[in-house]
Amino acid sequence: MSIINLSKQVALGIDIGGTNTKYGLVNHRGEILEKGILKTEDFPLVENFIEALYQKIRPLLDKHCSQKQLDGIGIGAPNANYYKGTIEQATNLHWKGIVPFAELMREKFGVPCTMTNDANAAALGEMMFGAARGMKDFIMITLGTGVGSGIVANGQLIYGHDGFAGELGHTVVKPGGRKHWSTGLEGTLESYASATGIAITAKKMRAEFPHSELNKYPEETISSKVVYQCAENGDPTAIEVFRYTGQKLGEALANFVMFSSPEAILLFGGVIKAGDFILKPTKLHMERNLLAIFRDKVKLVFSELNEADAAILGASALVWEK
Amino acid sequence: MSIINLSKQVALGIDIGGTNTKYGLVNHRGEILEKGILKTEDFPLVENFIEALYQKIRPLLDKHCSQKQLDGIGIGAPNANYYKGTIEQATNLHWKGIVPFAELMREKFGVPCTMTNDANAAALGEMMFGAARGMKDFIMITLGTGVGSGIVANGQLIYGHDGFAGELGHTVVKPGGRKHWSTGLEGTLESYASATGIAITAKKMRAEFPHSELNKYPEETISSKVVYQCAENGDPTAIEVFRYTGQKLGEALANFVMFSSPEAILLFGGVIKAGDFILKPTKLHMERNLLAIFRDKVKLVFSELNEADAAILGASALVWEK
């Protein structure tokens, strides 16, 4: 009887993003039983957000499991602190300062709540259900609006002394380079390899090449998606945008490899839709900057998880990680 | 009786460097009972080196312990692989290719033998007997002829997938910068922050400033020690050499902090004799390149261990680490 109950245990996985929050009920096999979405930006007050989330999720819990069967809640969120269960100074969220998010959730839902930053959650999801199954040492890089990362070494997520480890998007790849729109740091990876950074690069490069197809689009519509479309159409400037982005990313990855010597680096997020346009230069410049003992050893692969589900799976994996 | 025997257990710690090999018998309290030195470079053949080492160490073992009381041998060596017990493609040693060093030692001495790279061994030594006692997350940077590193996260040394993790001296701090004399990589930390790199910087800078005290020394005598002497005498060019070095080191440290979020970074090795001449600019440029959540949190400290003993203690700590 207890075995049957165990197989019915579920976790609630929640991925909080600046625009949307996705949630899902997940079982041990990584199957999403139910899922849903809530607009994060509609709630300037965190208490209202949690109340709305509860109203959405309560019926799903009632349908799928007893209170006993819900093992806990796992949350991935920007600037979330694993040790303290807080969201701290997240520039993409309305809620300012230090928010005791895990505690508020625990009070509302009555079950344990664990949280970490969104990229760490994605890394856990890959380790439990995705391309990193069986790996003890890998790095996950999420290339979306921003650049996030999750680092696994010796089979464990690296949280660091204060719970904030793995902010590889903010490492400097070009000292004195492009100033970041929000952190103010100069020449960081996120300024080049995020979708936002790619759009900046594209706007600069199209100004230099008047014949580029990129010039057919109004300034405000230039995005990494548009650059990809132009690259697909053979536009040399658009292809160069990805080549340059891949160079910066590859140089950064080489440094990461010499830090933790991972078996693989997993790339994830909207930017990887550019496929070989970005993967090939990334690989080239990673290898070129590696010490001989690391060359031709590190797998550079795209995530296997469905992007829509990965964040939920990753967050739910937090519940069972311990 | 068994307790008394346990307290008499000893480990043999060996630190293999390009020029010299230091060894010592160490007890559980980190006391070095005996120590000695052997010239590594006198032995082009590894078998002869091990035989000579055995001849030197055998009498010490006979004097201090029975075979039973020797728990094992721990070795720190350049390019040593923790998993395989090999020394691989070490540019500073005569022994080329892949040397099964741990196995050769085990055959000769008849006890278990564990090895890792010299900087990892130093990090272990700091964790067991030095400034990192009680820390679970720290990074050790050795600034000597080269730049080495040992990374501890979640209370464990990070060895990586292949046993080669922690080569932070070879991370790029200035893309397209100074070409490394041995690896051929461009703009790596070692090219700037090692004693060798500091001498290169000094030679360049003194050419620009004819009145610098550095110009009183013949070219071949310019070393980080000489630069320190001139800085102590108030020579602005020598002070600028350390400021520049500290800037490059600080920029690199910021990236390392955003990787593993350590409680402290420990600096070790001959270069730290320059004291505040290097520490102050390093700290300044580390903080300047950190994301807000990491600022004013990471301790930047010099090693507490006697340099002559640290390597032996660190190597011996390998024996008891498991």
Contacts between the chains, C-beta under 8 A, distances in Angstrom:
chain1	res1	chain2	res2	distance
A	79	B	293	7.0
A	88	B	293	6.4
A	89	B	292	6.6
A	89	B	293	6.4
A	135	B	161	8.0
A	136	B	161	7.3
A	137	B	160	5.5
A	137	B	161	4.2
A	137	B	165	7.8
A	151	B	259	7.0
A	151	B	260	7.4
A	153	B	153	6.2
A	153	B	154	8.0
A	153	B	158	4.9
A	153	B	160	7.1
A	153	B	165	7.4
A	154	B	153	7.9
A	154	B	154	7.1
A	154	B	156	5.4
A	154	B	158	6.9
A	154	B	159	7.6
A	156	B	154	5.4
A	158	B	153	4.9
A	158	B	154	6.9
A	158	B	259	7.9
A	158	B	260	5.6
A	158	B	261	7.9
A	159	B	154	7.6
A	159	B	261	7.5
A	160	B	137	5.5
A	160	B	153	7.1
A	160	B	260	5.4
A	160	B	261	2.5
A	160	B	262	6.6
A	161	B	135	8.0
A	161	B	136	7.3
A	161	B	137	4.2
A	161	B	261	5.5
A	161	B	262	5.8
A	161	B	263	4.0
A	162	B	261	5.7
A	162	B	293	8.0
A	162	B	297	6.6
A	163	B	261	7.6
A	164	B	261	5.0
A	164	B	293	5.4
A	164	B	294	6.8
A	165	B	137	7.8
A	165	B	153	7.5
A	165	B	259	6.9
A	165	B	260	5.1
A	165	B	261	3.8
A	166	B	259	7.1
A	166	B	260	7.9
A	166	B	261	7.7
A	167	B	258	4.4
A	167	B	261	7.8
A	167	B	291	5.7
A	167	B	293	7.8
A	167	B	294	7.6
A	168	B	258	6.5
A	168	B	259	6.4
A	170	B	258	5.3
A	170	B	291	4.6
A	171	B	254	7.7
A	171	B	255	4.2
A	171	B	258	5.2
A	171	B	259	7.1
A	172	B	251	6.2
A	172	B	254	6.8
A	172	B	255	6.0
A	172	B	289	5.7
A	173	B	175	7.3
A	174	B	175	6.4
A	175	B	173	7.3
A	175	B	174	6.4
A	175	B	251	5.9
A	183	B	291	6.0
A	183	B	292	7.3
A	185	B	289	6.5
A	185	B	291	6.9
A	251	B	172	6.2
A	251	B	175	5.9
A	254	B	171	7.7
A	254	B	172	6.8
A	255	B	171	4.2
A	255	B	172	6.0
A	255	B	255	6.7
A	256	B	259	7.2
A	258	B	167	4.4
A	258	B	168	6.5
A	258	B	170	5.3
A	258	B	171	5.2
A	259	B	151	7.0
A	259	B	158	7.9
A	259	B	165	6.9
A	259	B	166	7.2
A	259	B	168	6.4
A	259	B	171	7.1
A	259	B	256	7.1
A	259	B	259	5.4
A	259	B	260	7.6
A	260	B	151	7.4
A	260	B	158	5.6
A	260	B	160	5.4
A	260	B	165	5.1
A	260	B	166	8.0
A	260	B	259	7.6
A	261	B	158	7.9
A	261	B	159	7.5
A	261	B	160	2.5
A	261	B	161	5.5
A	261	B	162	5.7
A	261	B	163	7.6
A	261	B	164	5.0
A	261	B	165	3.8
A	261	B	166	7.7
A	261	B	167	7.8
A	262	B	160	6.6
A	262	B	161	5.8
A	263	B	161	4.0
A	289	B	172	5.7
A	289	B	185	6.5
A	291	B	167	5.7
A	291	B	170	4.6
A	291	B	183	6.0
A	291	B	185	6.9
A	292	B	89	6.6
A	292	B	183	7.3
A	293	B	79	7.0
A	293	B	88	6.4
A	293	B	89	6.4
A	293	B	162	8.0
A	293	B	164	5.4
A	293	B	167	7.8
A	294	B	164	6.8
A	294	B	167	7.6
A	297	B	162	6.6
